[in-house]
Amino acid sequence: MFHAMNVPAKGRFTGPSLSVAVGILSLTLASGSALAQQQSVEERLAALEEKLAEVEPQATGDEGFSFNTYARSGLLLNGDLQSAPGGPYLTPAGSVGGAVGRLGNEPDTYLEAILNYKQVAENGTRSHYRLMIADSTTSSNDWTADDGALNVRQAYVEFSNLASFSGIFEGASIWAGKRFDRDLDFDIHWLDSDIVFLGGLGAGIYDVRFSDNVKSNFSLYGRSFLDFPSDPQVAEETSSTDNLILTANNYFGNVEWLINGMKAQDNDRRVVAGMTEAAETGVHTMLAYHGDSFFGLSDGTFKAAVIYGSGLGAETKNIGADGNLHEDAVSTRVAVYGTTYLSENWRFAPAILAETSEDRYIKGDEYQWLTFNARLAQEFNANFEMQYEASWQTMDLTTLGYEGRSAVDGDYSRFTVAPTFKPQVGGFWNRPEIRLFASYSTWDDELDGYSTGDALGTDSDFESGQWTFGTQMEIWF
């Protein structure tokens, strides 16, 4: 999705290098020697390029600095021209990962600034350092230092093409630091929801290749459960528990089989909702298929995944991130989405995301939800298209009073129309975009009673059957 913007390792004709280049050029042009007079223009340019190459090596994709980004920023208003709640996780099901469509449903500014530096050693081994800084705010002000969420999300080093590796490790890469797993960070973009995500502090090895079509990635991640509710009788050292995640991600052609085992020492001593049965261990597994057509029906792509987890693995999306899970918790998650062109100017991207879990936080609770979403776009000319999105979610959440949440059973629906401008239309992944939008949302009144802390229960002016309006930009490279 992102493409590096490469800059030479020593800059691109800046500082002293620029002075040297100008000096060489001046001397060459000013020279009245017989040799200079005899040389053709082509020979002079060739000599100049050779001298410049000695002063400043040319940049390549394997070395130097590069910059990537993802960013969005928008204004979301209700019919009274006041800020309206929004976000893909605004429904009760959002508290357990149930996302809805994001088009015309994001009131925030979120950005990622990704800095990369690459080197190649004399023996051919490549190194890559990445620093990723992110920030998020819902304020409309120009200065948001007091309410932003500036954070270092990644800082790691990776070595690849190691000269000393051979056999099944030839072509493998090793890494250490804080990072998102390279292959376990794929999402349904239109829901702003990862199918599965793994990140934290750790180390690993990618692309251990057993044959042309069989390869595996192995890693160890650590995550911390911080500031959880605890019994005063419990020792202070249990107020922070590290969850260690050992993962093996295996590929057999287009098929992916992920296995995770996790251990959080003393996590069972946590006091959650008056219970002392929090999980200390967990298992998480995913079977996925990465298709190279639109379900075999037309050109395009599709992905399908089934995920199962128990104990600490019952948080099926953010692997190992939830320390409040009950020791008997079990969850199953299903995700399917695809992209295709229906005609020369119409493209279509449907998605299904669903999850069911039992004994999630309290013995006997149940959380079930299902989301259907479809993004449709009509390309009018080189710079303009109309985007449409319909999203429907149904849920049945039996919470048993966990964190003061009430049991609810109901549906949520949303439809958005978004005139969109971009430098070049074509495909779902061309950015940047500038959008205007209008959205209509409706939901069952029962959902308002789930929690006083969510979007549907907090704002009495945010009622079912409401139009919202706004504008947004989105960019990545």
C-alpha positions in Angstrom: 0.0 0.0 0.0 2.8 2.4 0.8 5.6 3.3 -1.6 8.9 4.7 -0.4 10.0 8.1 -1.4 13.8 7.4 -1.7 16.4 10.1 -1.0 20.2 9.4 -1.4 21.9 8.3 1.8 24.0 11.6 1.8 21.3 13.9 0.4 20.5 14.9 -3.1 23.0 17.6 -4.1 22.8 19.5 -0.9 25.3 21.3 1.4 29.0 20.7 0.5 28.1 18.3 -2.3 26.3 21.1 -4.1 29.3 23.4 -3.8 31.6 20.7 -5.2 29.3 20.1 -8.1 29.0 23.8 -8.9 32.8 24.2 -8.7 33.5 21.3 -11.1 30.9 22.6 -13.5 32.4 26.1 -13.4 35.9 24.9 -13.9 34.8 22.8 -16.8 32.9 25.6 -18.6 35.6 28.2 -17.9 38.5 26.1 -19.1 40.1 27.3 -22.3 42.7 24.6 -22.6 43.2 22.8 -25.9 42.0 19.6 -24.3 38.7 21.1 -23.4 38.3 22.7 -26.8 38.9 19.3 -28.5 36.5 17.4 -26.4 32.9 17.1 -27.7 30.0 18.2 -25.5 29.1 14.6 -24.9 32.6 13.8 -23.7 32.6 16.8 -21.3 29.2 15.7 -19.8 30.5 12.1 -19.4 33.6 13.3 -17.6 31.5 15.6 -15.4 29.1 12.8 -14.5 32.0 10.6 -13.6 33.5 13.2 -11.3 30.1 13.8 -9.7 29.6 10.1 -9.1 32.9 10.0 -7.2 31.8 12.9 -5.0 28.2 11.7 -4.4 27.0 8.1 -5.0 23.7 7.8 -6.8 20.7 6.7 -4.7 19.1 3.3 -5.1 16.0 1.6 -3.6 18.3 -0.5 -1.5 20.1 2.4 0.4 19.3 5.8 1.8 16.4 7.5 3.6 12.7 7.1 2.6 9.5 8.4 4.0 6.0 6.9 4.1 2.8 8.1 5.6 -0.8 7.4 6.2 -3.1 10.3 7.2 -6.8 11.3 7.4 -8.5 14.4 8.7 -12.1 15.4 8.5 -15.0 17.3 9.9 -18.2 15.5 10.9 -21.3 17.5 11.6 -24.9 16.8 12.5 -28.0 18.7 11.2 -27.5 21.5 13.7 -24.0 22.1 12.3 -22.4 20.7 15.5 -19.7 18.1 15.9 -21.2 14.6 15.7 -19.9 11.3 17.2 -18.5 8.9 14.8 -16.0 6.2 14.1 -16.2 2.6 12.9 -16.5 1.3 16.5 -19.3 3.6 17.7 -21.9 0.8 18.1 -22.1 -1.4 21.2 -20.5 -4.2 19.2 -17.6 -1.9 18.7 -16.5 -2.6 22.3 -15.6 -6.1 21.3 -14.3 -5.4 17.8 -17.5 -5.0 15.8 -16.7 -2.4 13.2 -19.1 -0.7 10.7 -18.4 1.2 7.5 -16.0 4.2 7.8 -16.9 6.3 4.8 -18.5 9.5 6.1 -18.0 8.2 9.7 -14.7 9.5 10.9 -14.5 12.7 13.0 -10.8 12.5 13.8 -7.3 13.5 12.6 -5.0 10.5 12.5 -1.5 10.4 11.0 1.4 8.1 10.8 4.9 9.4 9.9 7.2 6.5 8.9 11.0 7.1 8.5 13.2 4.4 7.0 17.0 4.1 6.6 18.5 1.3 4.5 22.1 0.2 4.0 23.9 -2.5 2.1 27.1 -3.9 3.6 30.1 -4.9 1.4 29.1 -8.6 1.7 25.6 -7.8 0.4 23.7 -8.0 3.7 21.0 -5.4 3.9 19.8 -3.5 7.0 16.6 -1.5 7.4 15.8 0.8 10.4 12.2 2.0 10.7 10.7 4.6 13.0 7.0 5.1 13.0 5.3 8.0 14.9 1.6 8.4 15.1 -0.9 10.9 16.5 -4.6 11.0 16.9 -7.1 13.7 18.0 -10.8 14.6 17.5 -10.2 18.3 18.2 -10.8 20.7 15.3 -8.2 23.2 16.7 -4.9 23.9 15.1 -3.0 23.2 18.3 -3.9 19.9 19.9 -0.9 19.1 22.1 -3.1 18.8 25.2 -5.5 16.3 23.8 -3.5 14.5 21.1 -2.1 11.0 21.5 1.5 11.3 20.1 3.1 7.9 20.2 6.0 5.8 18.9 4.4 2.8 17.3 7.4 1.1 15.7 11.2 1.2 16.2 13.1 -1.8 14.9 16.0 -3.0 12.8 15.7 -5.8 10.2 18.5 -7.6 8.4 17.9 -9.4 5.1 19.9 -11.1 2.3 22.4 -12.2 5.0 25.6 -13.4 3.4 26.1 -16.2 5.9 22.6 -17.7 5.6 22.1 -20.8 3.5 19.8 -23.7 3.0 16.2 -23.0 4.2 17.5 -19.7 5.7 18.8 -18.3 2.4 16.6 -15.3 1.7 15.3 -15.1 5.3 15.4 -11.9 7.3 15.8 -11.3 11.1 14.5 -8.4 13.1 14.3 -7.1 16.7 12.6 -4.1 18.4 9.1 -2.7 18.5 7.1 -3.4 15.4 3.9 -4.6 13.7 4.3 -8.1 12.4 5.0 -7.7 8.7 2.3 -10.3 7.6 -0.2 -10.0 10.4 -1.2 -6.5 9.7 -3.9 -6.9 7.0 -7.3 -5.4 7.3 -10.6 -4.7 5.8 -9.9 -1.1 4.8 -13.6 0.0 4.4 -14.2 -1.0 8.1 -10.9 0.3 9.4 -10.6 -3.1 11.1 -7.7 -5.5 11.1 -8.7 -9.1 10.3 -5.8 -9.9 12.6 -3.1 -7.8 14.1 0.1 -8.6 16.1 2.4 -6.0 17.5 4.7 -5.2 20.4 8.3 -5.7 21.5 10.2 -8.7 20.3 12.2 -10.4 17.7 11.7 -12.9 14.9 12.7 -14.4 11.6 10.8 -14.2 8.3 10.7 -16.3 5.2 12.2 -19.6 6.3 11.6 -21.4 3.0 11.2 -25.2 3.0 10.2 -25.4 -0.7 9.1 -23.1 -3.5 5.5 -22.9 -2.1 6.1 -23.5 1.7 7.6 -20.9 4.0 7.2 -19.9 7.7 7.7 -16.9 9.9 8.6 -17.3 13.6 8.6 -14.6 16.3 8.3 -13.9 20.0 6.4 -10.8 21.1 5.8 -9.2 24.5 2.8 -7.1 25.4 2.0 -5.5 28.8 -1.2 -5.4 30.7 -1.0 -2.1 32.6 -3.1 -0.5 35.3 -5.8 -3.1 35.5 -8.2 -3.2 38.5 -6.6 -5.0 41.3 -7.4 -6.2 44.8 -5.5 -4.3 47.4 -4.5 -7.6 48.9 -2.7 -8.6 45.8 1.1 -7.8 45.7 2.1 -4.7 43.8 4.3 -6.7 41.4 1.2 -8.2 39.8 -0.1 -4.8 38.8 1.7 -5.1 35.5 1.8 -8.5 33.6 3.8 -9.2 30.5 2.0 -11.4 28.0 4.6 -13.4 25.9 3.3 -14.5 22.5 5.1 -17.2 20.5 3.9 -17.3 16.9 4.4 -19.5 13.8 2.9 -18.1 10.6 3.0 -20.7 7.8 2.3 -20.3 4.1 1.4 -23.1 1.6 0.9 -21.2 -1.6 -2.2 -19.0 -1.2 -3.1 -20.7 2.1 -1.9 -19.2 5.4 -2.0 -21.1 8.8 -1.2 -19.1 11.9 -0.6 -20.5 15.3 0.0 -18.5 18.5 0.6 -19.6 22.0 0.7 -17.1 24.9 1.6 -17.0 28.6 1.0 -14.1 31.1 2.5 -15.1 34.4 0.2 -14.4 37.4 -2.5 -12.8 35.2 -5.0 -15.2 36.9 -4.5 -13.1 40.1 -6.2 -10.1 38.4 -9.6 -9.0 39.8 -11.9 -8.4 36.9 -15.6 -7.5 37.5 -15.4 -9.0 40.9 -14.1 -12.3 39.5 -10.7 -13.8 40.0 -10.7 -16.1 37.0 -8.7 -14.1 34.4 -6.8 -16.2 31.9 -3.1 -16.8 32.3 -2.5 -18.7 29.0 -4.1 -18.7 25.6 -4.2 -20.3 22.2 -5.0 -18.4 18.9 -5.1 -19.8 15.4 -6.1 -18.6 11.9 -6.7 -20.3 8.6 -6.7 -17.8 5.7 -6.8 -17.8 1.9 -5.4 -14.9 -0.2 -7.1 -15.1 -3.6 -5.9 -13.6 -6.8 -9.3 -13.2 -8.4 -12.8 -12.0 -7.2 -13.9 -15.3 -5.7 -13.2 -17.0 -9.1 -15.9 -14.9 -10.8 -14.0 -12.0 -12.3 -10.7 -10.2 -12.1 -9.9 -8.7 -8.7 -8.9 -10.0 -5.3 -10.4 -11.5 -2.2 -9.3 -12.7 1.2 -11.1 -15.0 3.6 -10.1 -16.0 7.2 -11.4 -18.0 10.1 -9.9 -17.3 13.5 -10.4 -19.3 16.7 -9.0 -18.4 20.2 -9.3 -19.5 23.8 -8.2 -17.9 27.1 -5.9 -15.0 26.3 -6.3 -15.9 22.6 -10.1 -15.1 22.7 -9.2 -11.6 21.6 -9.1 -12.7 18.0 -8.2 -9.5 16.3 -5.5 -7.8 18.5 -3.5 -10.9 19.4 -2.6 -11.0 23.1 -3.9 -7.4 23.8 -6.7 -8.1 26.3 -5.7 -9.2 29.8 -9.3 -9.2 31.2 -10.4 -12.3 29.3 -11.8 -15.1 31.3 -9.8 -18.4 31.6 -12.7 -20.2 29.8 -13.2 -17.6 27.1 -13.6 -18.8 23.5 -14.1 -16.8 20.3 -14.6 -17.5 16.6 -14.1 -14.7 14.0 -14.9 -14.8 10.3 -13.8 -12.3 7.7 -14.3 -12.2 4.0 -13.8 -9.3 1.5 -13.0 -8.7 -2.1 -12.6 -6.1 -4.8 -13.6 -6.1 -8.5 -14.8 -4.0 -11.4 -18.4 -4.5 -12.4 -17.9 -2.5 -15.6 -15.4 -0.1 -17.1 -16.4 2.7 -14.7 -18.0 0.9 -11.7 -16.0 -0.9 -9.0 -17.3 -2.9 -6.1 -15.9 -4.1 -2.7 -18.2 -6.2 -0.4 -17.1 -7.3 3.1 -18.4 -9.6 5.9 -17.0 -9.5 9.4 -18.5 -11.5 12.3 -17.6 -12.8 15.7 -19.1 -14.9 18.4 -17.6 -15.4 21.9 -18.7 -17.1 25.1 -17.4 -16.7 28.7 -15.5 -13.7 27.4 -15.2 -11.7 30.6 -17.7 -13.4 33.0 -18.7 -17.0 33.0 -21.9 -17.3 31.1 -21.7 -14.1 29.0 -22.1 -14.1 25.2 -21.1 -11.6 22.5 -22.4 -12.1 19.0 -22.3 -9.6 16.1 -22.3 -9.6 12.3 -21.4 -6.7 9.8 -22.2 -6.5 6.1 -20.6 -3.7 4.3 -20.3 -2.7 0.6 -18.3 0.1 -1.0 -19.3 1.1 -4.6 -17.6 3.7 -6.7 -18.5 5.3 -10.1 -15.7 6.9 -12.0 -16.8 9.9 -14.0 -13.5 11.4 -15.3 -9.8 11.4 -14.6 -10.2 13.4 -11.3 -13.8 12.7 -10.0 -15.8 9.8 -8.8 -18.9 9.2 -6.7 -18.5 6.8 -3.8 -21.3 5.0 -2.0 -21.2 2.8 1.1 -23.9 0.8 2.8 -23.3 -0.9 6.2 -25.5 -3.0 8.4 -24.7 -4.6 11.7 -26.7 -6.9 13.9 -25.7 -7.8 17.5 -26.8 -9.8 20.5 -24.7 -8.9 23.5 -25.3 -10.7 26.9 -22.8 -8.9 29.1 -24.0 -10.0 32.6 -23.2 -6.4 33.8 -19.5 -6.4 32.9 -18.1 -2.9 33.4 -21.7 -1.6 33.9 -22.8 -2.6 30.4 -26.3 -3.7 29.8 -27.5 -6.6 27.6 -28.7 -5.4 24.2 -30.1 -7.0 21.0 -30.6 -4.9 17.9 -29.4 -3.6 14.5 -27.5 -0.6 13.2 -27.6 0.7 9.6 -25.7 3.4 7.7 -25.7 4.7 4.1 -23.2 7.3 2.7 -22.8 9.2 -0.5 -19.4 10.9 -1.1 -18.4 13.0 -4.1 -14.6 12.4 -4.3 -11.8 14.3 -6.0 -8.3 12.7 -6.6 -5.3 13.2 -8.9 -6.1 10.0 -10.8 -9.2 7.7 -10.4 -8.9 4.0 -10.9 -8.9 1.2 -8.4 -9.6 1.3 -4.7 -6.1 2.1 -3.6 -5.3 5.4 -5.4 -4.7 8.2 -2.9 -4.8 11.1 -2.0 -8.6 11.8 -2.0 -10.7 14.8 -1.0 -14.3 13.9 -0.2 -17.5 15.6 0.6 -20.1 13.3 2.2 -23.6 12.9 3.6 -24.6 9.9 5.7 -27.9 8.6 7.1 -27.7 6.4 10.2 -30.5 4.5 12.0 -30.5 1.9 14.8 -32.8 0.2 17.3 -33.4 2.4 20.4 -32.4 -0.5 22.7 -28.8 0.0 21.7 -28.8 3.4 23.4 -28.9 1.6 26.8 -25.7 -0.5 26.3 -23.3 2.0 28.0 -23.3 5.6 29.1 -19.7 5.8 27.7 -20.3 4.9 24.0 -21.4 7.2 21.2 -25.0 6.0 21.1 -25.5 6.3 24.9 -23.6 9.4 25.7 -25.0 12.1 23.5 -28.8 12.6 23.8 -28.7 14.7 20.6 -27.2 11.8 18.6 -30.4 9.9 17.9 -31.5 7.2 15.5 -32.6 8.4 12.1 -30.0 11.2 11.8 -28.2 12.8 8.9 -24.5 13.8 9.2 -22.4 15.8 6.8 -18.8 16.6 6.4 -15.5 16.6 4.5 -12.4 14.5 4.7 -9.0 14.0 3.1 -7.1 10.7 3.1 -3.6 10.0 1.8 -1.0 7.2 1.9 2.3 6.5 0.1 
